[in-house]
Amino acid sequence: MSKNHVSDINIRVELDDNKVPDKIFWTAEDGGVNGAAAKAMLLSIWDHKAKETLRIDLWTKDMPVDEMKKFFHQTLVAMSDTFERATEDEKMAATMKDFCDYFAEKLELIEK
């Protein structure tokens, strides 16, 4: 039996004295990323046994609010795309994308 390929993704979080994230770095060697800096991250993992989502939501103390708004918008759009690929539910994916447009409009992320 052949050994399967293993791919690691590592996240390093440096905390200040109050244990607030100061710096975030991530590495995904198979993707060509090695110690790249980030200001925020959202990680969701499905726990099959408990049938629930486990989450890690982190952002550095110097993450600008305007960038956080863009980060959330882009994440919501990406989740809509992923939902469509995973479920083939085009109608609900379109509804999710409509919400993304509404979200961006209300936050004034897109030019009118």
C-alpha positions in Angstrom: 0.0 0.0 0.0 1.4 3.4 -0.9 1.7 6.2 1.5 -0.7 9.2 1.0 0.8 12.6 0.6 0.5 14.8 3.8 0.1 18.5 3.5 0.4 20.7 6.6 -1.0 24.2 7.1 0.5 26.0 10.1 -0.7 29.1 11.9 1.5 31.0 14.3 -0.1 33.6 16.6 2.0 36.0 18.6 0.2 37.5 21.6 0.9 40.6 23.6 1.1 40.6 27.4 -2.8 40.6 27.6 -2.9 37.6 25.2 -4.4 39.7 22.4 -3.2 38.7 19.0 -0.3 41.0 17.9 0.9 39.1 14.8 -0.4 36.2 12.7 1.7 34.2 10.4 0.8 31.2 8.2 2.6 28.6 6.2 1.3 26.2 3.6 4.4 24.8 1.8 2.4 23.0 -0.8 0.8 26.3 -1.8 4.1 28.1 -1.8 3.4 30.1 1.4 6.1 30.3 4.1 5.6 32.5 7.1 3.3 35.0 5.4 1.9 37.7 7.7 -1.9 38.2 8.1 -4.0 40.6 10.0 -7.1 38.3 10.4 -8.2 34.7 10.0 -11.5 32.7 10.2 -11.2 29.0 10.5 -14.2 26.6 10.6 -13.9 22.9 11.2 -16.7 20.4 11.1 -16.9 18.1 14.0 -18.6 15.0 12.5 -19.2 13.3 15.8 -20.8 16.3 17.6 -22.4 17.5 14.3 -21.3 21.1 15.0 -18.8 23.7 13.7 -15.7 24.5 15.7 -14.3 28.0 15.0 -11.3 30.1 15.5 -11.8 33.8 14.7 -8.7 35.9 15.2 -7.5 39.4 14.2 -4.6 41.5 15.2 -5.1 44.6 17.4 -4.0 46.8 14.5 -6.4 45.3 11.9 -8.1 48.4 10.4 -11.9 48.4 10.6 -12.3 49.2 6.9 -10.1 46.2 6.0 -12.1 44.0 8.4 -15.3 45.0 6.5 -13.7 44.1 3.2 -12.4 40.9 4.7 -15.8 39.8 5.8 -17.4 40.7 2.5 -14.8 38.7 0.5 -15.2 35.8 3.0 -19.0 35.8 2.5 -18.6 35.8 -1.3 -16.1 33.0 -1.1 -18.5 31.0 1.2 -21.3 31.5 -1.4 -19.0 30.1 -4.1 -18.0 27.2 -1.8 -21.6 26.4 -0.9 -22.5 26.2 -4.5 -19.6 23.9 -5.4 -20.3 21.7 -2.4 -24.1 21.4 -2.7 -24.9 22.3 -6.3 -27.7 24.5 -4.9 -27.5 27.3 -7.4 -30.7 29.0 -6.1 -29.5 29.3 -2.5 -26.0 30.3 -3.7 -27.6 33.1 -5.7 -29.6 34.2 -2.6 -26.3 34.3 -0.6 -24.6 36.4 -3.3 -27.6 38.8 -3.3 -27.0 39.2 0.5 -23.3 39.8 -0.2 -24.2 42.6 -2.6 -26.5 44.1 0.0 -23.8 43.8 2.6 -21.3 45.6 0.4 -23.8 48.3 -0.5 -24.7 49.0 3.2 -21.0 49.1 4.1 -20.4 51.3 1.1 -17.7 48.9 -0.2 -18.9 49.3 -3.8 -19.3 52.4 -5.9 -22.9 53.3 -6.7 
